[in-house]
């Protein structure tokens, strides 16, 4: 999980989150699940920690973690946010695939200096936490 989100769980990681991770690890490899979390965090959720939701309530860490971890809505089991994990080609069943986030380009693609530096810090933290030296 992204370090800024982990810090929001002040009283510890809830058991429901651990159960969700275990359930998803039954469907995806650890690297595939990590790629899903990174892609969704950087494409949609990284800026929402302090934002309010559509009903005016502050977003809860559990809600964000669930958005990062849950399987997609596509009926194709190999689909990950609009792309097939086996071929990295677009999924024929998805109408609106998400933007493809490439971690190595995070520093260059952000719009402002502040966003660029924040993306770089988060990316470094996430890469440093990976096991097995995969970058």
N, CA, C and O atoms as CSV, one atom per row, in Angstrom:
chain,resi,resn,atom,element,x,y,z
A,1,UNK,N,N,0.844,-1.180,0.000
A,1,UNK,CA,C,0.000,0.000,0.000
A,1,UNK,C,C,0.887,1.240,0.000
A,1,UNK,O,O,1.992,1.210,0.543
A,2,UNK,N,N,0.425,2.310,-0.591
A,2,UNK,CA,C,1.205,3.552,-0.610
A,2,UNK,C,C,1.424,4.084,0.809
A,2,UNK,O,O,0.492,4.107,1.613
A,3,UNK,N,N,2.638,4.507,1.116
A,3,UNK,CA,C,2.933,4.992,2.472
A,3,UNK,C,C,1.995,6.102,2.971
A,3,UNK,O,O,1.610,6.069,4.140
A,4,UNK,N,N,1.610,7.084,2.138
A,4,UNK,CA,C,0.691,8.103,2.668
A,4,UNK,C,C,-0.641,7.505,3.132
A,4,UNK,O,O,-1.232,7.983,4.100
A,5,UNK,N,N,-1.107,6.473,2.452
A,5,UNK,CA,C,-2.356,5.828,2.858
A,5,UNK,C,C,-2.158,5.012,4.125
A,5,UNK,O,O,-3.013,5.036,5.011
A,6,UNK,N,N,-1.052,4.293,4.228
A,6,UNK,CA,C,-0.767,3.501,5.429
A,6,UNK,C,C,-0.737,4.405,6.657
A,6,UNK,O,O,-1.234,4.032,7.719
A,7,UNK,N,N,-0.156,5.591,6.512
A,7,UNK,CA,C,-0.084,6.525,7.654
A,7,UNK,C,C,-1.469,6.950,8.130
A,7,UNK,O,O,-1.631,7.323,9.292
A,8,UNK,N,N,-2.468,6.900,7.255
A,8,UNK,CA,C,-3.828,7.280,7.642
A,8,UNK,C,C,-4.485,6.251,8.568
A,8,UNK,O,O,-5.440,6.574,9.274
A,9,UNK,N,N,-3.983,5.027,8.568
A,9,UNK,CA,C,-4.509,3.989,9.464
A,9,UNK,C,C,-3.824,4.149,10.814
A,9,UNK,O,O,-2.924,3.383,11.157
A,10,UNK,N,N,-4.240,5.119,11.555
A,10,UNK,CA,C,-3.585,5.477,12.815
A,10,UNK,C,C,-3.681,4.384,13.877
A,10,UNK,O,O,-2.770,4.223,14.690
A,11,UNK,N,N,-4.764,3.648,13.870
A,11,UNK,CA,C,-4.939,2.630,14.903
A,11,UNK,C,C,-4.526,1.236,14.426
A,11,UNK,O,O,-4.855,0.236,15.064
A,12,UNK,N,N,-3.814,1.173,13.319
A,12,UNK,CA,C,-3.349,-0.107,12.807
A,12,UNK,C,C,-4.139,-0.557,11.596
A,12,UNK,O,O,-5.224,-0.047,11.319
A,13,UNK,N,N,-3.592,-1.499,10.893
A,13,UNK,CA,C,-4.213,-2.029,9.680
A,13,UNK,C,C,-5.395,-2.911,10.080
A,13,UNK,O,O,-5.234,-3.857,10.851
A,14,UNK,N,N,-6.580,-2.602,9.557
A,14,UNK,CA,C,-7.749,-3.414,9.928
A,14,UNK,C,C,-7.683,-4.822,9.336
A,14,UNK,O,O,-7.110,-5.033,8.267
A,15,UNK,N,N,-8.266,-5.761,10.033
A,15,UNK,CA,C,-8.295,-7.151,9.587
A,15,UNK,C,C,-8.990,-7.311,8.245
A,15,UNK,O,O,-8.636,-8.192,7.463
A,16,UNK,N,N,-9.987,-6.455,7.971
A,16,UNK,CA,C,-10.696,-6.533,6.693
A,16,UNK,C,C,-9.751,-6.242,5.528
A,16,UNK,O,O,-9.886,-6.827,4.453
A,17,UNK,N,N,-8.804,-5.345,5.744
A,17,UNK,CA,C,-7.839,-5.015,4.700
A,17,UNK,C,C,-6.912,-6.203,4.445
A,17,UNK,O,O,-6.621,-6.533,3.295
A,18,UNK,N,N,-6.460,-6.830,5.499
A,18,UNK,CA,C,-5.602,-8.013,5.364
A,18,UNK,C,C,-6.364,-9.117,4.635
A,18,UNK,O,O,-5.804,-9.785,3.767
A,19,UNK,N,N,-7.636,-9.315,4.980
A,19,UNK,CA,C,-8.446,-10.341,4.321
A,19,UNK,C,C,-8.640,-10.024,2.838
A,19,UNK,O,O,-8.605,-10.929,2.004
A,20,UNK,N,N,-8.842,-8.762,2.505
A,20,UNK,CA,C,-8.999,-8.365,1.106
A,20,UNK,C,C,-7.705,-8.619,0.326
A,20,UNK,O,O,-7.744,-9.102,-0.805
A,21,UNK,N,N,-6.583,-8.299,0.922
A,21,UNK,CA,C,-5.295,-8.547,0.264
A,21,UNK,C,C,-5.107,-10.044,0.032
A,21,UNK,O,O,-4.698,-10.457,-1.053
A,22,UNK,N,N,-5.399,-10.843,1.029
A,22,UNK,CA,C,-5.257,-12.310,0.872
A,22,UNK,C,C,-6.183,-12.841,-0.217
A,22,UNK,O,O,-5.792,-13.696,-1.012
A,23,UNK,N,N,-7.404,-12.333,-0.247
A,23,UNK,CA,C,-8.363,-12.786,-1.262
A,23,UNK,C,C,-7.853,-12.432,-2.674
A,23,UNK,O,O,-7.918,-13.249,-3.592
A,24,UNK,N,N,-7.354,-11.218,-2.821
A,24,UNK,CA,C,-6.844,-10.803,-4.136
A,24,UNK,C,C,-5.562,-11.532,-4.513
A,24,UNK,O,O,-5.303,-11.745,-5.697
A,25,UNK,N,N,-4.761,-11.917,-3.531
A,25,UNK,CA,C,-3.558,-12.705,-3.819
A,25,UNK,C,C,-3.915,-14.114,-4.295
A,25,UNK,O,O,-3.079,-14.803,-4.879
A,26,UNK,N,N,-5.136,-14.536,-4.052
A,26,UNK,CA,C,-5.609,-15.799,-4.610
A,26,UNK,C,C,-5.930,-15.689,-6.088
A,26,UNK,O,O,-6.013,-16.699,-6.786
A,27,UNK,N,N,-6.114,-14.450,-6.575
A,27,UNK,CA,C,-6.452,-14.214,-7.979
A,27,UNK,C,C,-5.293,-13.668,-8.793
A,27,UNK,O,O,-5.233,-13.859,-10.008
A,28,UNK,N,N,-4.375,-12.990,-8.125
A,28,UNK,CA,C,-3.253,-12.338,-8.805
A,28,UNK,C,C,-1.960,-12.631,-8.061
A,28,UNK,O,O,-1.975,-12.936,-6.869
A,29,UNK,N,N,-0.855,-12.538,-8.762
A,29,UNK,CA,C,0.450,-12.680,-8.116
A,29,UNK,C,C,0.721,-11.421,-7.298
A,29,UNK,O,O,0.079,-10.394,-7.521
A,30,UNK,N,N,1.659,-11.484,-6.356
A,30,UNK,CA,C,1.994,-10.271,-5.601
A,30,UNK,C,C,2.416,-9.108,-6.505
A,30,UNK,O,O,2.037,-7.965,-6.251
A,31,UNK,N,N,3.191,-9.383,-7.553
A,31,UNK,CA,C,3.607,-8.312,-8.462
A,31,UNK,C,C,2.421,-7.721,-9.213
A,31,UNK,O,O,2.360,-6.508,-9.411
A,32,UNK,N,N,1.482,-8.559,-9.633
A,32,UNK,CA,C,0.300,-8.054,-10.335
A,32,UNK,C,C,-0.558,-7.206,-9.411
A,32,UNK,O,O,-1.096,-6.180,-9.825
A,33,UNK,N,N,-0.687,-7.632,-8.162
A,33,UNK,CA,C,-1.473,-6.846,-7.209
A,33,UNK,C,C,-0.774,-5.528,-6.896
A,33,UNK,O,O,-1.428,-4.491,-6.780
A,34,UNK,N,N,0.529,-5.561,-6.763
A,34,UNK,CA,C,1.294,-4.341,-6.539
A,34,UNK,C,C,1.142,-3.391,-7.720
A,34,UNK,O,O,0.973,-2.188,-7.522
A,35,UNK,N,N,1.197,-3.905,-8.929
A,35,UNK,CA,C,1.001,-3.069,-10.116
A,35,UNK,C,C,-0.390,-2.435,-10.119
A,35,UNK,O,O,-0.541,-1.269,-10.481
A,36,UNK,N,N,-1.406,-3.203,-9.715
A,36,UNK,CA,C,-2.774,-2.680,-9.650
A,36,UNK,C,C,-2.850,-1.514,-8.669
A,36,UNK,O,O,-3.402,-0.459,-8.984
A,37,UNK,N,N,-2.288,-1.717,-7.475
A,37,UNK,CA,C,-2.329,-0.673,-6.447
A,37,UNK,C,C,-1.606,0.581,-6.932
A,37,UNK,O,O,-2.135,1.686,-6.808
A,38,UNK,N,N,-0.407,0.421,-7.483
A,38,UNK,CA,C,0.349,1.573,-7.973
A,38,UNK,C,C,-0.389,2.294,-9.093
A,38,UNK,O,O,-0.465,3.523,-9.097
A,39,UNK,N,N,-0.927,1.549,-10.031
A,39,UNK,CA,C,-1.625,2.140,-11.170
A,39,UNK,C,C,-2.832,2.945,-10.699
A,39,UNK,O,O,-3.018,4.091,-11.109
A,40,UNK,N,N,-3.641,2.349,-9.846
A,40,UNK,CA,C,-4.846,3.040,-9.392
A,40,UNK,C,C,-4.506,4.221,-8.487
A,40,UNK,O,O,-5.144,5.270,-8.570
A,41,UNK,N,N,-3.510,4.056,-7.626
A,41,UNK,CA,C,-3.108,5.145,-6.735
A,41,UNK,C,C,-2.664,6.351,-7.556
A,41,UNK,O,O,-3.094,7.477,-7.304
A,42,UNK,N,N,-1.811,6.112,-8.527
A,42,UNK,CA,C,-1.253,7.211,-9.302
A,42,UNK,C,C,-2.204,7.749,-10.360
A,42,UNK,O,O,-2.122,8.925,-10.715
A,43,UNK,N,N,-3.096,6.923,-10.867
A,43,UNK,CA,C,-4.028,7.375,-11.893
A,43,UNK,C,C,-5.255,8.061,-11.305
A,43,UNK,O,O,-5.862,8.897,-11.974
A,44,UNK,N,N,-5.637,7.732,-10.071
A,44,UNK,CA,C,-6.922,8.251,-9.576
A,44,UNK,C,C,-6.935,8.681,-8.109
A,44,UNK,O,O,-7.552,9.697,-7.789
A,45,UNK,N,N,-6.282,7.955,-7.211
A,45,UNK,CA,C,-6.587,8.120,-5.794
A,45,UNK,C,C,-5.554,8.870,-4.962
A,45,UNK,O,O,-5.858,9.228,-3.824
A,46,UNK,N,N,-4.361,9.125,-5.462
A,46,UNK,CA,C,-3.294,9.715,-4.637
A,46,UNK,C,C,-3.647,11.088,-4.083
A,46,UNK,O,O,-3.205,11.441,-2.990
A,47,UNK,N,N,-4.416,11.849,-4.801
A,47,UNK,CA,C,-4.743,13.214,-4.359
A,47,UNK,C,C,-5.993,13.274,-3.482
A,47,UNK,O,O,-6.369,14.357,-3.034
A,48,UNK,N,N,-6.633,12.159,-3.229
A,48,UNK,CA,C,-7.930,12.183,-2.551
A,48,UNK,C,C,-7.873,11.972,-1.045
A,48,UNK,O,O,-8.918,11.953,-0.395
A,49,UNK,N,N,-6.693,11.815,-0.476
A,49,UNK,CA,C,-6.609,11.546,0.965
A,49,UNK,C,C,-7.288,12.618,1.802
A,49,UNK,O,O,-7.965,12.298,2.779
A,50,UNK,N,N,-7.124,13.858,1.445
A,50,UNK,CA,C,-7.697,14.942,2.238
A,50,UNK,C,C,-8.968,15.529,1.616
A,50,UNK,O,O,-9.531,16.486,2.147
A,51,UNK,N,N,-9.416,14.967,0.505
A,51,UNK,CA,C,-10.621,15.456,-0.147
A,51,UNK,C,C,-11.867,14.877,0.501
A,51,UNK,O,O,-11.827,13.861,1.195
A,52,UNK,N,N,-12.965,15.555,0.251
A,52,UNK,CA,C,-14.256,15.036,0.695
A,52,UNK,C,C,-14.894,14.277,-0.459
A,52,UNK,O,O,-14.650,14.568,-1.630
A,53,UNK,N,N,-15.721,13.292,-0.098
A,53,UNK,CA,C,-16.385,12.510,-1.129
A,53,UNK,C,C,-17.589,13.275,-1.676
A,53,UNK,O,O,-17.807,14.438,-1.337
A,54,UNK,N,N,-18.356,12.614,-2.514
A,54,UNK,CA,C,-19.499,13.250,-3.161
A,54,UNK,C,C,-20.566,13.697,-2.171
A,54,UNK,O,O,-21.379,14.562,-2.495
A,55,UNK,N,N,-20.577,13.129,-0.986
A,55,UNK,CA,C,-21.568,13.475,0.030
A,55,UNK,C,C,-21.025,14.447,1.066
A,55,UNK,O,O,-21.676,14.713,2.076
A,56,UNK,N,N,-19.824,14.981,0.816
A,56,UNK,CA,C,-19.252,15.973,1.711
A,56,UNK,C,C,-18.519,15.409,2.917
A,56,UNK,O,O,-18.136,16.166,3.809
A,57,UNK,N,N,-18.318,14.111,2.964
A,57,UNK,CA,C,-17.594,13.496,4.073
A,57,UNK,C,C,-16.140,13.270,3.677
A,57,UNK,O,O,-15.833,13.047,2.506
A,58,UNK,N,N,-15.249,13.330,4.661
A,58,UNK,CA,C,-13.833,13.056,4.399
A,58,UNK,C,C,-13.666,11.585,4.023
A,58,UNK,O,O,-14.245,10.703,4.656
A,59,UNK,N,N,-12.879,11.336,3.001
A,59,UNK,CA,C,-12.656,9.959,2.568
A,59,UNK,C,C,-11.914,9.190,3.654
A,59,UNK,O,O,-10.952,9.689,4.238
A,60,UNK,N,N,-12.365,7.990,3.912
A,60,UNK,CA,C,-11.769,7.147,4.929
A,60,UNK,C,C,-10.668,6.283,4.316
A,60,UNK,O,O,-10.787,5.870,3.162
A,61,UNK,N,N,-9.603,6.003,5.061
A,61,UNK,CA,C,-8.509,5.190,4.523
A,61,UNK,C,C,-8.978,3.826,4.010
A,61,UNK,O,O,-8.496,3.340,2.987
A,62,UNK,N,N,-9.917,3.218,4.728
A,62,UNK,CA,C,-10.410,1.911,4.308
A,62,UNK,C,C,-11.051,2.000,2.927
A,62,UNK,O,O,-10.837,1.120,2.094
A,63,UNK,N,N,-11.838,3.052,2.670
A,63,UNK,CA,C,-12.495,3.204,1.377
A,63,UNK,C,C,-11.472,3.327,0.247
A,63,UNK,O,O,-11.638,2.739,-0.822
A,64,UNK,N,N,-10.422,4.092,0.495
A,64,UNK,CA,C,-9.380,4.252,-0.518
A,64,UNK,C,C,-8.627,2.936,-0.746
A,64,UNK,O,O,-8.355,2.563,-1.887
A,65,UNK,N,N,-8.296,2.244,0.333
A,65,UNK,CA,C,-7.593,0.958,0.207
A,65,UNK,C,C,-8.442,-0.041,-0.576
A,65,UNK,O,O,-7.923,-0.796,-1.399
A,66,UNK,N,N,-9.721,-0.040,-0.321
A,66,UNK,CA,C,-10.615,-0.947,-1.046
A,66,UNK,C,C,-10.638,-0.611,-2.535
A,66,UNK,O,O,-10.642,-1.516,-3.370
A,67,UNK,N,N,-10.654,0.665,-2.877
A,67,UNK,CA,C,-10.624,1.070,-4.280
A,67,UNK,C,C,-9.335,0.611,-4.973
A,67,UNK,O,O,-9.348,0.248,-6.149
A,68,UNK,N,N,-8.237,0.631,-4.236
A,68,UNK,CA,C,-6.955,0.224,-4.800
A,68,UNK,C,C,-6.850,-1.282,-4.992
A,68,UNK,O,O,-6.196,-1.743,-5.928
A,69,UNK,N,N,-7.485,-2.049,-4.120
A,69,UNK,CA,C,-7.289,-3.499,-4.089
A,69,UNK,C,C,-8.361,-4.312,-4.799
A,69,UNK,O,O,-8.067,-5.373,-5.350
A,70,UNK,N,N,-9.580,-3.837,-4.794
A,70,UNK,CA,C,-10.676,-4.677,-5.299
A,70,UNK,C,C,-10.494,-4.998,-6.780
A,70,UNK,O,O,-9.872,-4.230,-7.514
A,71,UNK,N,N,-11.040,-6.135,-7.219
A,71,UNK,CA,C,-10.940,-6.469,-8.646
A,71,UNK,C,C,-11.750,-5.476,-9.477
A,71,UNK,O,O,-12.659,-4.816,-8.974
A,72,UNK,N,N,-11.407,-5.390,-10.732
A,72,UNK,CA,C,-12.133,-4.493,-11.631
A,72,UNK,C,C,-13.532,-5.001,-11.924
A,72,UNK,O,O,-13.919,-6.082,-11.481
A,73,UNK,N,N,-14.275,-4.225,-12.663
A,73,UNK,CA,C,-15.659,-4.566,-12.965
A,73,UNK,C,C,-15.811,-5.392,-14.237
A,73,UNK,O,O,-16.903,-5.880,-14.529
A,74,UNK,N,N,-14.740,-5.551,-14.990
A,74,UNK,CA,C,-14.788,-6.277,-16.261
A,74,UNK,C,C,-15.027,-7.765,-16.021
A,74,UNK,O,O,-14.538,-8.342,-15.050
A,75,UNK,N,N,-15.792,-8.373,-16.929
A,75,UNK,CA,C,-16.078,-9.804,-16.832
A,75,UNK,C,C,-14.907,-10.669,-17.284
A,75,UNK,O,O,-14.869,-11.863,-16.988
A,76,UNK,N,N,-13.951,-10.077,-17.999
A,76,UNK,CA,C,-12.768,-10.811,-18.461
A,76,UNK,C,C,-11.823,-11.009,-17.283
A,76,UNK,O,O,-11.328,-10.023,-16.737
A,77,UNK,N,N,-11.552,-12.259,-16.867
A,77,UNK,CA,C,-10.728,-12.487,-15.677
A,77,UNK,C,C,-9.273,-12.040,-15.829
A,77,UNK,O,O,-8.605,-11.801,-14.823
A,78,UNK,N,N,-8.771,-11.921,-17.046
A,78,UNK,CA,C,-7.389,-11.472,-17.263
A,78,UNK,C,C,-7.267,-9.956,-17.354
A,78,UNK,O,O,-6.163,-9.433,-17.505
A,79,UNK,N,N,-8.382,-9.252,-17.264
A,79,UNK,CA,C,-8.388,-7.791,-17.425
A,79,UNK,C,C,-7.995,-7.099,-16.122
A,79,UNK,O,O,-8.509,-7.413,-15.048
A,80,UNK,N,N,-7.077,-6.157,-16.247
A,80,UNK,CA,C,-6.684,-5.293,-15.136
A,80,UNK,C,C,-6.849,-3.849,-15.605
A,80,UNK,O,O,-6.000,-3.326,-16.326
A,81,UNK,N,N,-7.922,-3.220,-15.201
A,81,UNK,CA,C,-8.173,-1.814,-15.518
A,81,UNK,C,C,-8.045,-1.524,-17.011
A,81,UNK,O,O,-7.421,-0.541,-17.411
A,82,UNK,N,N,-8.642,-2.387,-17.825
A,82,UNK,CA,C,-8.712,-2.129,-19.252
A,82,UNK,C,C,-7.628,-2.767,-20.090
A,82,UNK,O,O,-7.642,-2.628,-21.313
A,83,UNK,N,N,-6.677,-3.473,-19.462
A,83,UNK,CA,C,-5.600,-4.118,-20.214
A,83,UNK,C,C,-5.488,-5.570,-19.755
A,83,UNK,O,O,-5.676,-5.875,-18.577
A,84,UNK,N,N,-5.184,-6.451,-20.686
A,84,UNK,CA,C,-5.020,-7.866,-20.366
A,84,UNK,C,C,-3.644,-8.095,-19.759
A,84,UNK,O,O,-2.635,-7.666,-20.319
A,85,UNK,N,N,-3.601,-8.771,-18.614
A,85,UNK,CA,C,-2.324,-8.965,-17.918
A,85,UNK,C,C,-1.401,-9.920,-18.665
A,85,UNK,O,O,-0.187,-9.879,-18.465
A,86,UNK,N,N,-1.943,-10.765,-19.509
A,86,UNK,CA,C,-1.114,-11.729,-20.227
A,86,UNK,C,C,-0.406,-11.119,-21.427
A,86,UNK,O,O,0.707,-11.529,-21.759
A,87,UNK,N,N,-1.032,-10.146,-22.083
A,87,UNK,CA,C,-0.466,-9.579,-23.314
A,87,UNK,C,C,-0.235,-8.075,-23.240
A,87,UNK,O,O,0.402,-7.513,-24.131
A,88,UNK,N,N,-0.735,-7.412,-22.205
A,88,UNK,CA,C,-0.675,-5.962,-22.055
A,88,UNK,C,C,-1.392,-5.248,-23.202
A,88,UNK,O,O,-1.095,-4.092,-23.503
A,89,UNK,N,N,-2.324,-5.931,-23.829
A,89,UNK,CA,C,-3.106,-5.309,-24.897
A,89,UNK,C,C,-4.436,-4.836,-24.320
A,89,UNK,O,O,-4.851,-5.309,-23.262
A,90,UNK,N,N,-5.114,-3.905,-25.004
A,90,UNK,CA,C,-6.402,-3.423,-24.500
A,90,UNK,C,C,-7.428,-4.556,-24.415
A,90,UNK,O,O,-7.463,-5.450,-25.261
A,91,UNK,N,N,-8.244,-4.496,-23.395
A,91,UNK,CA,C,-9.301,-5.496,-23.217
A,91,UNK,C,C,-10.450,-5.176,-24.167
A,91,UNK,O,O,-10.924,-4.042,-24.228
A,92,UNK,N,N,-10.886,-6.185,-24.900
A,92,UNK,CA,C,-11.962,-5.991,-25.863
A,92,UNK,C,C,-13.314,-5.757,-25.181
A,92,UNK,O,O,-14.225,-5.199,-25.793
A,93,UNK,N,N,-13.449,-6.177,-23.923
A,93,UNK,CA,C,-14.729,-6.020,-23.236
A,93,UNK,C,C,-14.879,-4.673,-22.529
A,93,UNK,O,O,-15.997,-4.252,-22.233
A,94,UNK,N,N,-13.771,-4.000,-22.260
A,94,UNK,CA,C,-13.825,-2.722,-21.540
A,94,UNK,C,C,-14.086,-1.572,-22.503
A,94,UNK,O,O,-13.469,-1.474,-23.563
A,95,UNK,N,N,-15.000,-0.720,-22.118
A,95,UNK,CA,C,-15.323,0.425,-22.958
A,95,UNK,C,C,-14.387,1.592,-22.662
A,95,UNK,O,O,-13.918,2.256,-23.586
A,96,UNK,N,N,-14.112,1.846,-21.390
A,96,UNK,CA,C,-13.294,2.988,-20.991
A,96,UNK,C,C,-12.145,2.548,-20.099
A,96,UNK,O,O,-12.242,2.679,-18.878
A,97,UNK,N,N,-11.060,2.031,-20.664
A,97,UNK,CA,C,-9.934,1.624,-19.819
A,97,UNK,C,C,-9.287,2.830,-19.150
A,97,UNK,O,O,-9.336,3.946,-19.665
A,98,UNK,N,N,-8.682,2.584,-17.994
A,98,UNK,CA,C,-7.989,3.646,-17.269
A,98,UNK,C,C,-6.681,3.994,-17.960
A,98,UNK,O,O,-6.137,3.210,-18.738
A,99,UNK,N,N,-6.199,5.173,-17.659
A,99,UNK,CA,C,-4.884,5.597,-18.142
A,99,UNK,C,C,-3.840,4.618,-17.637
A,99,UNK,O,O,-3.919,4.163,-16.496
A,100,UNK,N,N,-2.873,4.293,-18.465
A,100,UNK,CA,C,-1.788,3.399,-18.072
A,100,UNK,C,C,-0.718,4.191,-17.361
A,100,UNK,O,O,-0.070,5.039,-17.975
A,101,UNK,N,N,-0.517,3.938,-16.082
A,101,UNK,CA,C,0.521,4.622,-15.310
A,101,UNK,C,C,1.826,3.862,-15.437
A,101,UNK,O,O,1.874,2.656,-15.196
A,102,UNK,N,N,2.878,4.558,-15.813
A,102,UNK,CA,C,4.204,3.966,-15.926
A,102,UNK,C,C,5.058,4.594,-14.834
A,102,UNK,O,O,5.408,5.770,-14.931
A,103,UNK,N,N,5.410,3.817,-13.772
A,103,UNK,CA,C,6.130,4.398,-12.638
A,103,UNK,C,C,7.398,5.145,-13.028
A,103,UNK,O,O,7.713,6.170,-12.423
A,104,UNK,N,N,8.125,4.663,-14.014
A,104,UNK,CA,C,9.380,5.315,-14.392
A,104,UNK,C,C,9.156,6.703,-14.976
A,104,UNK,O,O,10.088,7.505,-15.039
A,105,UNK,N,N,7.930,6.995,-15.405
A,105,UNK,CA,C,7.651,8.298,-15.996
A,105,UNK,C,C,6.914,9.232,-15.047
A,105,UNK,O,O,6.541,10.337,-15.441
A,106,UNK,N,N,6.699,8.817,-13.821
A,106,UNK,CA,C,5.918,9.619,-12.883
A,106,UNK,C,C,6.530,10.993,-12.670
A,106,UNK,O,O,5.801,11.978,-12.552
A,107,UNK,N,N,7.848,11.079,-12.620
A,107,UNK,CA,C,8.496,12.364,-12.377
A,107,UNK,C,C,8.260,13.335,-13.528
A,107,UNK,O,O,8.180,14.542,-13.301
A,108,UNK,N,N,8.149,12.838,-14.752
A,108,UNK,CA,C,8.050,13.716,-15.917
A,108,UNK,C,C,6.621,14.030,-16.316
A,108,UNK,O,O,6.394,15.051,-16.965
A,109,UNK,N,N,5.649,13.208,-15.963
A,109,UNK,CA,C,4.286,13.372,-16.448
A,109,UNK,C,C,3.414,14.268,-15.569
A,109,UNK,O,O,2.368,14.732,-16.023
A,110,UNK,N,N,3.812,14.519,-14.345
A,110,UNK,CA,C,2.994,15.337,-13.452
A,110,UNK,C,C,2.935,16.768,-13.978
A,110,UNK,O,O,3.877,17.238,-14.617
A,111,UNK,N,N,1.838,17.452,-13.711
A,111,UNK,CA,C,1.590,18.756,-14.318
A,111,UNK,C,C,2.360,19.902,-13.672
A,111,UNK,O,O,2.824,20.795,-14.382
A,112,UNK,N,N,2.506,19.907,-12.386
A,112,UNK,CA,C,3.163,21.032,-11.717
A,112,UNK,C,C,4.422,20.558,-11.011
A,112,UNK,O,O,4.638,19.358,-10.843
A,113,UNK,N,N,5.247,21.509,-10.599
A,113,UNK,CA,C,6.462,21.154,-9.866
A,113,UNK,C,C,6.112,20.438,-8.572
A,113,UNK,O,O,6.759,19.455,-8.208
A,114,UNK,N,N,5.085,20.928,-7.871
A,114,UNK,CA,C,4.671,20.297,-6.608
A,114,UNK,C,C,4.168,18.885,-6.862
A,114,UNK,O,O,4.533,17.959,-6.138
A,115,UNK,N,N,3.338,18.709,-7.875
A,115,UNK,CA,C,2.820,17.372,-8.199
A,115,UNK,C,C,3.961,16.453,-8.626
A,115,UNK,O,O,3.986,15.277,-8.262
A,116,UNK,N,N,4.899,16.987,-9.394
A,116,UNK,CA,C,6.032,16.199,-9.873
A,116,UNK,C,C,6.895,15.730,-8.701
A,116,UNK,O,O,7.290,14.566,-8.648
A,117,UNK,N,N,7.186,16.631,-7.764
A,117,UNK,CA,C,8.026,16.249,-6.630
A,117,UNK,C,C,7.290,15.285,-5.704
A,117,UNK,O,O,7.898,14.357,-5.171
A,118,UNK,N,N,5.994,15.493,-5.506
A,118,UNK,CA,C,5.207,14.578,-4.677
A,118,UNK,C,C,5.154,13.197,-5.301
A,118,UNK,O,O,5.308,12.195,-4.603
A,119,UNK,N,N,4.939,13.130,-6.616
A,119,UNK,CA,C,4.906,11.845,-7.311
A,119,UNK,C,C,6.249,11.137,-7.186
A,119,UNK,O,O,6.295,9.920,-7.008
A,120,UNK,N,N,7.340,11.892,-7.277
A,120,UNK,CA,C,8.671,11.290,-7.178
A,120,UNK,C,C,8.917,10.720,-5.783
A,120,UNK,O,O,9.471,9.630,-5.646
A,121,UNK,N,N,8.508,11.452,-4.754
A,121,UNK,CA,C,8.695,10.976,-3.376
A,121,UNK,C,C,7.883,9.710,-3.130
A,121,UNK,O,O,8.395,8.740,-2.571
A,122,UNK,N,N,6.630,9.718,-3.541
A,122,UNK,CA,C,5.761,8.557,-3.338
A,122,UNK,C,C,6.299,7.363,-4.118
A,122,UNK,O,O,6.325,6.243,-3.607
A,123,UNK,N,N,6.729,7.605,-5.362
A,123,UNK,CA,C,7.267,6.520,-6.170
A,123,UNK,C,C,8.496,5.914,-5.508
A,123,UNK,O,O,8.633,4.692,-5.455
A,124,UNK,N,N,9.401,6.767,-4.998
A,124,UNK,CA,C,10.601,6.248,-4.335
A,124,UNK,C,C,10.233,5.421,-3.118
A,124,UNK,O,O,10.795,4.348,-2.903
A,125,UNK,N,N,9.284,5.916,-2.313
A,125,UNK,CA,C,8.869,5.166,-1.124
A,125,UNK,C,C,8.293,3.813,-1.514
A,125,UNK,O,O,8.604,2.799,-0.889
A,126,UNK,N,N,7.453,3.795,-2.545
A,126,UNK,CA,C,6.837,2.536,-2.963
A,126,UNK,C,C,7.891,1.576,-3.502
A,126,UNK,O,O,7.847,0.383,-3.201
A,127,UNK,N,N,8.831,2.073,-4.289
A,127,UNK,CA,C,9.874,1.210,-4.831
A,127,UNK,C,C,10.779,0.681,-3.733
A,127,UNK,O,O,11.208,-0.472,-3.781
A,128,UNK,N,N,11.073,1.518,-2.739
A,128,UNK,CA,C,11.924,1.094,-1.632
A,128,UNK,C,C,11.275,-0.003,-0.802
A,128,UNK,O,O,11.976,-0.806,-0.188
A,129,UNK,N,N,9.957,-0.049,-0.772
A,129,UNK,CA,C,9.254,-1.033,0.039
A,129,UNK,C,C,9.076,-2.371,-0.680
A,129,UNK,O,O,8.737,-3.374,-0.052
A,130,UNK,N,N,9.302,-2.385,-1.985
A,130,UNK,CA,C,9.159,-3.636,-2.728
A,130,UNK,C,C,10.185,-4.650,-2.260
A,130,UNK,O,O,11.289,-4.295,-1.846
A,131,UNK,N,N,9.803,-5.923,-2.331
A,131,UNK,CA,C,10.735,-6.993,-1.954
A,131,UNK,C,C,11.309,-7.618,-3.203
A,131,UNK,O,O,10.737,-7.509,-4.287
A,132,UNK,N,N,12.430,-8.266,-3.047
A,132,UNK,CA,C,13.031,-8.983,-4.161
A,132,UNK,C,C,13.740,-8.104,-5.162
A,132,UNK,O,O,14.169,-8.591,-6.209
A,133,UNK,N,N,13.877,-6.822,-4.874
A,133,UNK,CA,C,14.618,-5.933,-5.749
A,133,UNK,C,C,13.915,-5.601,-7.058
A,133,UNK,O,O,14.546,-5.022,-7.942
A,134,UNK,N,N,12.640,-5.938,-7.224
A,134,UNK,CA,C,11.920,-5.625,-8.450
A,134,UNK,C,C,11.663,-4.142,-8.511
A,134,UNK,O,O,11.127,-3.580,-7.555
A,135,UNK,N,N,12.019,-3.491,-9.582
A,135,UNK,CA,C,11.796,-2.042,-9.732
A,135,UNK,C,C,11.165,-1.778,-11.023
A,135,UNK,O,O,10.890,-0.624,-11.351
